[in-house]
Amino acid sequence: MKSLSVEAVAKVTSLAPQFLVDDLSAAIAYYRDRLGFETDFVYESFYGSVSRDGFSIHLKCAPKTVADRTHRKQNEHLDAYVGVQGVEALFNELKSKGAHIIRSLEERPWACKDFYVEDSDGYVLCFSEETT
């Protein structure tokens, strides 16, 4: 008798970076007011989640290394790469809301148009759209 083999299929359904923040309320306010995210949840004033268009970033009130944050910023090491549609409209939206834009919107040699934002805790997010 021939046995049937059933293989499980794995699929990633979500992915959320976790950023360590000094002040959870201030971090949530920055993401909400400057970057257009919504608050998903806050747990006991030390952990929370914000999201935009179904994509989340988790925020945890915990110490972080200032030297590491400085090194990452100086060398343009990204903490999150965010693929978008309508990057020019998003750039104009975030600029009008007072987001801390550290690299302006421009075409890149790798067929993308993007810009960088630094959040209130020094994390660098790249918002990018493919141009081809």
Secondary structure, 3 states (H helix, E strand, C coil): CCCCCCCCCCCCCCCCCEEEECCHHHHHHHHHHCCCCEEEEEECCCEEEEEECCEEEEEEECCCCHHHHHHHHHCCCCCEEEECCCHHHHHHHHHHCCCEEEEEEEEECCCEEEEEEECCCCCEEEEEEECC
